[in-house]
Amino acid sequence: MKDTLCVRGARAGGFANVDMDLPLGRIICFTGRSSSGRRAMALDILYAESRRRYMQALSPTERESVSGTARADVDEISGLPPAIYLGAPRRGRTVGDYLQLDGILAQIMLEEGQMHCLECGGDCRSYAADEVEREVARVHPDTRCLVLAPLALRNEGMWQQLVQAGFTRVAIDGQIQRLEGDGPALPSDESEIHVVVDRLVPDSNASVRFLEAVRVSRSISSGQTVVWVDGTNEMMHLNQQPTCGECGRQYEPLASADFGAGQPLAGQVTLHGRTMDELLDAPLGSLRDCLDAASQSQGHAKVETALAEACGLGLGHLPLSRRLESLAAGEWQRLQLAACLSSGLTGILYILEGLGSQLSGEILDAVASGLRRLVAGGNTALLLDHTPELVAVADEVWAFAEGQVQVGEATEVERDETDGKRVAEQVKLALNIRGNGVVGPLAIELPHGKLTCVCGPSGSGKTRLLKEVLLPLLKGRPVEYVAAGMPRNSRVVTVEAPSGKAAVLEGLGLFERVADLYAASPAATARGWGRDTFLLDRPGGRCPSCEGRGQCYFDLEFLEDIALVCAACEGRRYRDETCEVTLRGASIADVLGMTLERACTHFARHDPIRPRIEAAVGCGLGYLLLGQEVQGLERGEWLRLRLALESTRAAQRTWMLIDDPASGDHPEDVRSMVAALRRLVDRGATVVVADQHPTVQVAADWVVDLTR
């Protein structure tokens, strides 16, 4: 493998034929503001091209189940290793499922766990044929024993059948009787009948005769072997199936699938005194201690490696049964890093986005150490991050700005140096939350009409407080806590990831208003066109070939999907006759091609539209195109777009809840976001954010520290 990743002529994300030489086997950091091109270089070029090459390596049959990826807009990429992006949506159900430990732990339980009887609680065990003699010799050395076979089939000719098979004695209810003449009287259905296979002394070194007796007994009784010790009443049940050593009850052999969470038979088996459910619910640190005493099989080594990496990254408090959607952002990021470190893969380009956004102190040092180990294992780590500690640990830093990129040494990212935090001078009205529940003990208050920052280390419960306590409370749903000072008729706003093909203009809630302007023009009125003609989500004025998307997408099934500019509308999205309707010289298609900054001038006379666009420009988004799909925006851009929209809607009854608003953004973008939050509060809204970023904490009126 080459030691350099060479990119030539990159044009995605606003680039103009950018060249880069990235060292492999190192920690690389991309810095820059939103839409500077750093994310486009990492995802739209490096990651997308790696996926495309992987897909081309598959056979045509295998490609059927893999979605295609278009070729990256770049002249040449050489030395590109397989890439894994750790910012994708959460896959898997639980921590154990994601770390792939559930199945391994189930196999360990199956091989080394102790099964217990459901009736008497005795120990259950199964024995291979060659293990029976050693077990009998261990318990009763140098003692003559009878090898018996339980007989379940009963009929009038059974004694003759046994004699013909070479057997001369049977045990009926513990009494040995010879099979002579017509044999003993036919026993009742309640009687226990055993065929005496052989009588011999067990040898710890094993003997062919004893092994043959065991095999014969199992052929007669479907895998059962009973050993009766001479001179005692002890019957040893040493069956092929799991059997209770106390009462002799037999069970079907268990499989790994029987050890899943909630399986009825999972509680039968224990490992070091714990059932499977108890192991899955135990914190990773406690589970690691429990497994330390076990044998170091290959499965144990895999579990130990994964648990050691997770605990080293500060995740020892998580149980394997914890669902991924309930993890904090910082916990999820570190869990992904732990999975990478324990996978054993080499030669991989790992792309990590916003890894340090919610971390600090020792945990951040542990993450930096984990990145070094990842690279020492023969991999490359590409960070999209502005956390000073992670920028400092990078071997090479690339700064992106306005479509240009420049390499330099690791530099300290600017942070606010303000020591004091803004605190409300007097809290006249606040939402008080008391009690003990999903976040643990709480005794906090959230002032109305203020910016409150909920802080605390990753995993302290910031996300859960917002999503599982505050959000249900404000929507009138019951929670485990007691609340006082609840707002009346509150309007609750949360910010979720964008979905669908909506444009920025629609994300600002302005598409219909702009369509109304064009529908009210003389040209549209004369033709009888209404609002629907100028909207993209309805047929009428949009291009029928591409359905208003500007591009036609083709699924080639065995090749990568391709997207071509629509030949009918040439990417304008509308019919030619629709574009003949203009407002101040611009058609509706021209409006979608405008930047927000240019649109401020175009709609300067239209008060319902201009203030909202100006608010977006004030959030540092003046470069966005009105027709750009919001799904392609960076998280910070989408958040600021929503804040701009809410700044024109906010009132005193509005409560806005935002989790991790800084999210690893550039300091300038964070300051723009904070300014937008302050504008919301100035309009009377109550804003509650969960974040560790110092700039956010300094700007807050009220700080709730969950570690106190």
N, C-alpha and C positions, 0 to 999 in steps of 0.2 A: 504494500500500500504506500502511496506517495505520502510525504510528510507535509504537503502543502495543498490546500484546496484553492484552486484558481478559478476565478469568475471573470469572464470577459464580456463586455457589452451588455450589462444588465440594464433593463429599461422599465421594470415594474415599479410601481409606487412612486412615480415622478422622477425616476432616474433617467439620465441622458447618457447612455453608454458608459456606465461606471465599471471600473475594473477593481478587483480586490484579490489579495493573496492572503489567505487565512491559514495560520499554522495548525496542523492537526496534532492531537495529543496534548492540547493546552486548554486553559480556561480563557475564553474570549468573551468580551462584553460589548454589546451594542447599546449606545446611549443616544438620546435625542428626543425631541418633542413629538407629540402625536403627529402622524402623517409625515414625519421626517424621512421615512423610508426604511427605518431600521427593522420594523416588523415585516414590511414587504420583502426585504432582502432575506430575512430568516425563513418566512413561511411561504410567500408566493414564488420564491426562486429556489432556495436551497431545499426546503422540505418538500415542496411540490415536485421538483425535479427528481428527488430521491424516490418519492412514491411512484412517479411515472416509470422510472427505470426498474423498480421492483416489479411493477405490473407487467412490463414487457418481458421480464425473465420468466413469467409463468407460462404454462402451456395454455392453449386456447380453451380447454375445458376448465382449468382453474380460474381463468379470467372472468368466467361467467358470474362468479360470486364476488368479484372485486370491482368497486366503482372506479371508473376511469378518471384520469387527471390529465388536463391539457398540458402541452409543452410550455415550460416557463419562457417568458419573453427575455431571452438572453442568447448571446451569440455562441458561447461555449462555457461549459463547466467541466473541469478535470479534477481528478482526485476526490470526488464526492463519495463519502462513505454512506452506508444506510443511516437514515435519520429517524429519530423518534421525538415527537413533540409532546411535552408534558403539560400543555395547557388545554388539551382537548377535554370535552365533557367527561364527567365521571363515569367510568365503566365498571361493572361489577356491582354486587349488592352490598357486601360487607367488607370490613377490613381484611378478614381472613380469606374471603373470596378473591379480593384484589391481589393480596400477597401470595395467593395460590397455596395457602397453608392448610385450608380445611381438609382437602383430600389427603394430604400427607399425614396430618394429625389423625385422621380416621384410620389410615393404614397402620400407624403406630399403635393406636388403640386395639386394632384387630389382632396385631401380632404380639403385643406385649401386655395388653390390658388384662385385668382379671374379671371374668364373667361371674355374675352372682345369680342364684336361683330366685325366681320371682315368688316362690312359695315359702321357702324356709330361709332364704338369704345365704345359703351355703355357697362355697366356691364351686364354680363349674369349669370343666376343662375337657378338651378333646385330646385323644392320644393316637398317634400314628402306630401302626402295627409293631414297629421295631422299638417303640418307647415303652410298651406295656411291661415287658420283662424287667427292664431297668428300674421302673417305678416300684414294682412288687418287691424286687430285691432290695431296694432302698428302704422300704417300710418294714418288710419282714424277711430279713436275710436268713438264709439257710433254713427256711421253713417250707415244708411240703404244701403245695396248693393244688386246688382243682381249677382247671380252666373250663368255664361253663358258657353255654350259649342259650340265652332266653328263647323259649319256644312259644310263639304266638298262635300258630296254626294248630287247630285241634279238630280231629275227626276220629272215627272208629278205627281206622287202619293205620294210625300214626305210629304205634309201637312197631308194627311190622316194617313200616317204611324206614324207621330208624335202625332196626336190626339189619335190614338189607344194605343200609349205608355204612354199616360197620360199627355202630354205636351199641354199647352193652349196658350202660347205666344212665339213669336220669335222676334228678333231684326234684322231689315234689314237696313243696312247702318246707324245704330244709331237710328232708329225709332222703337219703340215697337208696334207690331201689333198682334191682337188676331187671333187665328185660329178658325174662325167661318164660317159656311157654306162651300163654296169651298176654303176658305182661300184667302190670298192676291195673287195678280198676281205673276206669276213666275218671279223672279228677273233675271237680266242679269248675265253673267259669271263674270263680274267685281265686282258685289255687294258682300258685306260681310254679311253672314247669321250666327246668333248665336241663339241657342235654349236657352230660359230662363228656367233654372232648378229650381231656387228658389229665393225668395226675403226675406232677413233677416238681422239682425244687428249682426256683429261679436262680439264674446266674447273672451277676452284674455285668459280665463280659458278653452277655447275650448268647443264645444257643439256637441252632436251627430248629430243634424240636419244639421249643416254646413258641418261636415265631410261627411255625406251621400250625400249631394249635390255635393261636390267635387268629390266623387267617381263616381257618376252618370255622371257628365260632362266628366270625363276622359274615361269612358266606351263608351260614344258616339263619342268622338273626338280623340281617340288614345292617351290619356295621357295629353290632353290640358285642362286648366282651365283658364277662363277669368272672372275677377271680375270688374263690372261696378259700380262706386260709384254714388249714387243718387245725382242729381243736378249738376253734373260735366260731362266733356267730357273724364275723365280719365278712361282708360282701363288698368287694372293691369293683365299682363300675368304671371301667376303663374303655369307654366306647369311642368309636370314630366320630360320633356326634358330640357336641358339648353336653356334658352330663353333670348333674349336681352330685358332689361327693358325699352329701349328707342324706338326701332323700332319694337319689337316683333318677330324678326327673330329667328327661332328655329335651333338648332344644334343637331347632334347625340351625345349621352353621350360619353365622352372621357374615355379612359382606360390608364393604366400605360404605355403601349407600345407607346402611342401617344406622350410621353414626351422624347423620345430618341433624341440624338443630331441630328439636321438637319431635324427632323420631321416637316411637314408643319403646323400642328396645335399646335405645342409646343409654338409658339409665341402668341397664343391666351390667355394664362393663365399667370398671374404674381403672385409672392409672395413677398410682401413688395416692389412692384414696379419693380421687376426683372423677366424676362422670364427664362425658364429652360435653354436655351442656355447661357444666361448671368450668371446664377448661376454656370453652369459647367465651364465657362471660367474665373470666378472670383478666385483670390488666396484663398487658404484654410483659411487664417486668416480673409479675408474680408467676406467669406461665413459664417464663424463661427459667426462674429458680426451680420450679416444679420439675422441669424436664432435664435439669442439669445432672440429676442422679441416674438418668436413664442411659442405656447403652448407646454408644456413638455409631449407630447405623447410618446409612446414606440419608435416610429420611430425617433422622435426628440432626445431621449436619446441616441439611437444607433449612430446617426449622430454626436451628440455633443461629445460623448466619442471618436470616431475615429478622429474627427477634433482636439480635445484637445491633443490627443497623437501625432498626426502628427505635430501640431504646436509646441508642447513642444520639439520635436526632430529637430526643425529648418527647417520644411518643409512648413511653412506657405505661402511661395511664390509660391508653385505649385498649378495649377488649376486642378480640377477633370478631365478635358478634355485632360491633358497632356499625350502623349503616353509614354508607359513604355520604349520603346527602345531609347527614347531621353533623359532619365534620366542619370545623372552621376552615377558612381559606388557607391559613398557614399550616394547619394539620394536614390538609389534603396535599399541599405542595410537598411537605416533608415525607409524607407517606409514599408519594411517587418517587422521590429521590431514594428512599429506603429500598423500594422495589428494584430500582435500577442498580443500586449497589450490591444487592443480593442475587441479581440475575446471573452474574458471571459472564455477561456478554462483553466482547471486546470489539474494537474497531467501529464503534457507533458514534454518531453525531447526536448528542442530546441537546434539545432546544428547550430551555427553561425560561418561563415568562413570569415576572413579578414574584420571584422566589422569596425575596427578603422583605416584602412589603409589610408584613405583620410580625416580623421577628426582631428581637433585640437581645443584647447581653450574651449569656452563655449559649443560648439556642442558636443565635446567629453565628457564633464561633464554631459550633458543632456542624452547622450547615456548610460553612466554609471548609472545614476539615473534610466533610463528606465529598465536596466537589473535588478536592485534591485527590482523595482516594479513587474517585471515579475516573479521573484523568490518569492516575498512576496505573490503573487497570487496562490502559491502552485505548481509552475513549477520548472524545472531545466534548467539552461542555461549552455551549453557546448561551450566554445569559442575556435576556432582555430585561435589564434592571437598572435602577438608579440608587439602590441602597449603598451608601458609602463603603460599608464594610465588604460588600461583595464586589463592588467596583475595584476596591483596593487589592483584592485577592486575585484579580484577573491578570493573566500574563500579557494580554494585549487588549486595548480598549479602542473601539472605533466610534467616532462621534459623527452622527448623521445630522445634516441641516440643509433644508431647501434643495433636496435632490443631490446633494454632494456628500462625500464621506471622506473622513480623514483619520488616519491611524495615529495614536499617540500612546504615551505611558498612562498607567492608571492614575487618575486624578481624583482629588477629594470633591465629591458632589456637595454643592452649597446647601446648607441647612439653616433654618431660622435659629438665631442665637438668643431670642427673647426667653428670659427665664420665667417670668410670671405668666399666668394664664388669665384670660378674661373671666371674671366671675360676676354673676349677676349681683348688683349691689343690694337688691332686696327682692326676695321671691314672694310675690303677692299670691300667686296661684300656681300649684304644682301637682303633678300626678305622683302620688306616693304608692310604692309597691313594697309590701312586707310579706314575709313567710319563707317557706322552704319548699323547693320544687325542683324542676328540671335543671335550673342553673345553680342550685344549692341555696344556702341562706341568702336572702336579699333584704335590705333595708335602705332603699334609695328613693330619691325624688327627682322628677324631671320637670323643670319649670316650663310653663306654657309660654309660647311666644319667644323662645330662646333657642340658641344653637347649643345642643348638648353633645358632648363627645364621650362615648363609652369606651374606655381603654382597659388594657390588661394584656398579659402575654397570650400568645396563641393557645387556644384551648381553655381559656378562662371562662368562656361562656358568652362572649360578646354577640356572636351570631345568634345563638339560641335565645338570648334576651330579646333581641329584635324580632325574630321570626316565631318563636314559640311562646313568648310571654306578652310583649308589648303589642304586636300585631293582633293577636286574638282579643286582647283586652279592648283595644280601640274599636274592634268590630263587634263587640258585645258578646263574645264567646267566653265560656268559663275557662279558668286556668287554676293552677294550684296555689296561686298567691292571692292575697287580699289587697285590693286597690282602693284608694280614696282620692278625691279630686279629679274624677274622670271628666274629660271634656264632653260637652253635649253636641250631638249632631256633627261629630268630627268627620272630616273628609281625609281618608288615609291614602297616602301615595307611597308606593314602593317602586324601585327601579329594577326591572328584570332585563335579561338579555333580549335584544331585538330578534324578531322572527319574521319570516315572509320576505316579500320583495318590495316593501314600502320604501319610498324615496325620502330624502331629507325634508323636502317640502311637506310631505305627509306626516313625517315625524314631528314637525312643528305645528301640526294641526291646521295647515294653511292651504292645502290643495283645493278643498272645496271653495274656499273664499276666492282664491285666484281663478278657479273655473267660473265662479259667478261673475267676476269682472269681465272675462272674455265673453261669457254668454250674454252680458248686458251691452256689449259693443254693437254699433249699428250693423256691422257686417253679419254678425251672428244672428241678430234679431231679424234681419231681412230674410235669412235663410231658415228661420224657425228653429234654430239650434238652442238647446238648453244647457244646463250645467253638465249633464252626463256626457255630452259630446267632447268635453275637454278633460274628462277624468280617464285615468289609465286602467282602473279596475273594472270598467264596464265597456262593452262594445259600442261602437258608434263612430267617434272621431279618431280612435286609436288605429294603428296599423293592424290589419287583420292577419298579416303574415307572421309577425312576431308577437302579436297580442300586446303591443305596447312595451315590450321589453328592450327593443333596440337591437337585439341579437337573436339569432336562431340557434337553438341547441340541438345537437345530433348525437344520439347514442349509437355508437358503432358496434356495440356488443362485445366484440373480441379485441377492439382497440380502444384507446383512450377517447373519452367524450370530447367533442370539439364544439366551440361556439364561434359563429361567424356573424359579422355585422349584417343585419337584415338588408337584403338587396332591394326590397320594395321601398322601404323608407329611408335607407342609408343611415340607420341608427337614430333617426329623429323621433321615432316612436309613434308618430301621428301620420295620418293621411295627408297628401299634398293640399287638398282643399281645406283641411282643418288648419294648416299652417298659414293659409291666406288671411286668416283673422288675426289682426295684430293690435297691440296696445303700446302706444308710444314707440312704434316701429319694431316691436319684438313680438314674435308669435309665442304660443304656449310652449312649443318645442325649444325656442330660444331661451325662455325662462328657465327651463330645466337644465340648460347648459350654463347658466350664470352661477358665479360664486355668491355666497351670502353677502359679501361686501359689495359686489356690483348690484345685487338685488335691492340693497338699501336705497340706492339712488333711483332705481327703476320704479320702486313702489313708494317713493318719498311722499306722495300726495294721498296715500291710502292708509289712514290711521288704523283700521283693524289689522292690517298686515305689517306695516312698517315697524311698530314697537316690538313685535315678536322676533323679527329678523334682526333688529338692532340688539336685542337681548342675546341672541346667539353669537353675533359678532363680538359683543362685549365679553363673552365667555371664551374668546380666542378661537372661534370657529369660522372666521371670515373666509377662509380658503376653501371650505366645503362647497361642492356643487349642489344645487337644489335637486337635481335629478339623481344624485348618488344614492345607492341603496344603503340603508342604515345597517343592514346585516353585515356589510363590509367595513363598518367603522370600528375603530379600536374602542375598548371598553370605556376609557376616559372620555373619548369624544362623544360617545352615546350618552354618557351620564351628563355631560355639560349641555348637550342638546336638550335633554329632558329638563334640566334645571332652567334653561332658557324658557322652555314652554311653561313650566310651572310658575316662573317669576311673573308671568302675565295673568296667571289664574289665582295665585295664592291669596288667601284671606286668613282671618284670625282663627277660623275653625280647621285650617289645613294642618295635618300632621304628616311630615315626610320622613320616612325611615330608609336609611341608606347603609348598606354593609360594605365596608372596605372601599370608601370612595377614592382614596389616593391610589391604591392598587399598583404601586411600582411606577407611577408616572414620573415624568421629568419635573423637577422643582417648579419650573415656570407654569406647567400645566396644573400642578397642584395648587399654586397660588390663584390661578384663574378659576379653578373649581371652588376654592374657599371663598373667593369674592362673590361667586354666584350664590353660595349658601348664605352669605351675609345679606345679600339683596333679598332673598326669600324671607329671612327673619325680619328685615326692615319693613316688609309688607305685612307683618303680623303672623307669619307661619311659624309653627314649631318644628324644628328640624332635629332629629336624633340620628347621629352617625356612630358606627362602630369602627374605630380606626386607632392605630398606634402611631401614625405619622405625627412628628412633632409640630409641623406647620398647622395641622388640623387641630391639635390640642391647644396650641397657642391662640388660635382664632376663636375657640369655643367660649361661650358665656358660662358654661357649666360643665364640669368634668366628673364623670362617674368612673371610679377605679374599682374594677371587680376583684382586684387582689387584696383590697383592704377589708 
